């Protein structure tokens, strides 16, 4: 069995979890399945920190279902994925409302009928992580990071979580579970912090890092985040008017 030695880890990856099965490998991310069924990721770029992730210089070519050992003794925490609740600066409302219009694009317009009921987007839309799942994750993150007592609604998160394992992909399901349990990837954390401030450069950097993520995932996530902010701040979420948001 190959042993891998990361140099940093997220605070929720406990050191006693050592043996994993390779689920999928990409150029800079190695996704592993733990004995608890959860997703763990080895990353080569610190910008990709997310829940249950560890930074490593490189990893070898590995086959799906191959077992690996991850050695975390003496590895310090580099990232805390717990969502930090912030008071959103209303200065940015005009900007985040623009993100909802991403749903008017041809490949994302299939999500428009469900914009006021995100749970119905589970597993639908294009992309290896279905765009509807990205929307849900962004929506849940917005509710988690904004200082608001408004919630998704009694039992709504629970109903979505009950369907995750049967209605979408394993990776997407893990992403949604994390967001609904108050855990967020680094890019999302940086956006939450930028929204609490008044720096245009920080905001543009944070949005740009998410916008360019994947083929459609970043735009779908931002649209969901926008809808979540509107819900959390007690605004009514803009509704569909034909093929547009109004």
C-alpha positions, 0 to 999 in steps of 0.5 A: 500500500502506498503511503502519502505524506501531506504538509497541511490539513483542514481542521476536520480531517482527524489524524486517526483516519489513515486508510482510504480508497481512491475514488477519482483523480485529477491533475491537482486533486485526489478524491478518497473515500474513507471508511465512514463513506465520506469524501477526503481530498488530497490537493496540490494547490492551497486555494483548493482547501475544502472540508476534509482536505490535506495539502500535498506536494504531489501524488503518484498515478493511482487507480480507482479503488486502490487503497492508500495510507495518508500519514498525518502525524505532526501535520498542522492545521492549515485551514478551518472549513467552519463557516464564519458568520458575518454581517453582510455589507449591503453595499454589495447587493447590486453585485450579488443580484447579478449572479442570479442572472447566470441562470438565464444562460442556455445551459443553466436555464433548466434550474429557473423553475426551482429558484425559490425551492432549491431542494428540487434542483438536487441532481439536475443540470449539466456538469460532473457535479450537477449544476443544481447541486452547486446551486444548493451548496451556494444557497446553504453556504449563504444562509450559514455565513450571513448573520441572520436568523432566517432559515431555509425553512423547517425541515427543508435541509433535512428533506434534502439531506435525506434524498442526497445519497439516492438522487445525485453523485457521491461527490456532489452529495458530499458537497451538499452535506458539508454546506448544510452542516456549516462547512465551506471550501476556502473560495467560499470562505473568502467570498463571505469575508469579502462581502462583510467588507468594503474592498473592491479588489478583495471582492473581485478576487473572491468572485473571480476565483469562484466564477472560473471554477469548472465549466458551469459549477462556479456560476451555478454556485454563485447564483445559489449563493445570491438566492441564499443571501436574499432569503437570509436578509428577508428579501423575497427571492426573485422569481422566474418571469418566462426565461428570465429572473425578475 
